[in-house]
Amino acid sequence: MLTAAEATGRRARRRAPISLQQQYQQYLMQRIEAYKHSLSRNELMKLAADATTEMAGALEGQLVLTEVLVLESVDRLIMKRLKLPSYKRWREHFQSIREAQREPNRWGIEAHHPAVRLLPRLEPGDRALLVGTETGPLACLLAAHDIQVTFLAADLGRVESLELELASEALGENVEAYVVQLGNGWLPTLEGPAHLVVIDATSLPTLTPPEREWLIRALQDLTTVNGAHAVIGGGMAPATGYLGYYDGWMREHRSAKRRQSAGEAQDLLLEKPCHSDDTSSESDGHRLLDARD
C-alpha cells in the first residue's frame, strides 16, 4: 500500500501489475476449473477417457501416459469445447474489458465510497479483507485492480453467487470467499496483513457486544500499519456508532457540506497509526485523507 507521497506521484510504485501473459493463463485456468466443477463425476471420467484416447492416438505409444500428461490433455480438450480464445485474440479484448471492470459504477458502487477513494493508494498484490454481505460488489472492483481479496459473509447463497459472478468475469483468481459466522472467535488465516479492511456495519447489530468487540479488534490486529478500515453504514446501522473502537486511529475528516454535495452517508474511513514517535508517517496519513476530498 502506498504512502501519501507515493500516491500523489512523487515516488515510483513499489510493485508492477502482473503481465498480460500471466493474466491470460489465469483466465484460462478459471474458465477450465469452472467447467470441471459444472460436470458430474461420470462426466469427468468420460472427459478424462476421451482425452486419454485422443492423446494416445497422437503419441502412438511413444510415451508412457502419466497423470500430468492426462490432466494437460483434459485441459486442452476443455479449451476446445469452450472455444477459448488464443492469447492474441484475448489480448485484443482484454484492455477494454478490464478498463470497464475497474470502474466503480460497473458494480453499482458510488464514486464517493470510502474504498474507492483509497484506490490510488492500493497496489497490485495488496490484500483487502471484506466483511459482510454488502461488501460483495467491492470484491469484484478490487479484484479488477489486482488486489488479493478475502470476502467473509454469513450468507452461503451470497458467497456462492459472488463466486459465480467472479468466475464469469474471470476475476476469481484474486478472491477467496468464506462462509463465516461473524463474532464466533474465528477468522481465516491470511498470507499477510491486510492493507484495506471494509466492514459492512449492517452485519454487526446481530452480534452481542463482546462478539462485536472481538471481531473489530481481531480485524484491527490483521491490518498492517498505515492500513485503512472503511466502515460502511446504512439504515439502522450508522457507521459512526463504531468510532469508539478506533481510539488512536486517524479519521478522514470531510465537511458536512462536502458530504451533502456528494450524497454521502455517514461512513467511516480510518487509518491505522504508526508508533507514536513516527510523526512523519502520521503527517502523510493526514495529508492523504485530506487529499481524497
Secondary structure as UniProt FT lines:
FT   HELIX           4..7
FT   TURN            8..9
FT   HELIX           20..37
FT   HELIX           41..59
FT   TURN            60..61
FT   HELIX           67..82
FT   HELIX           87..101
FT   HELIX           104..107
FT   TURN            111..112
FT   HELIX           114..118
FT   HELIX           119..121
FT   TURN            124..125
FT   STRAND          127..131
FT   HELIX           133..135
FT   HELIX           136..144
FT   TURN            145..146
FT   STRAND          148..153
FT   HELIX           156..168
FT   TURN            169..170
FT   HELIX           172..174
FT   STRAND          175..179
FT   TURN            182..183
FT   STRAND          194..200
FT   HELIX           201..203
FT   TURN            205..206
FT   HELIX           209..221
FT   STRAND          223..232
FT   TURN            235..236
FT   HELIX           239..246
FT   TURN            247..248
FT   STRAND          250..251
FT   HELIX           256..262
FT   STRAND          268..271
FT   TURN            276..277
FT   HELIX           279..291
//
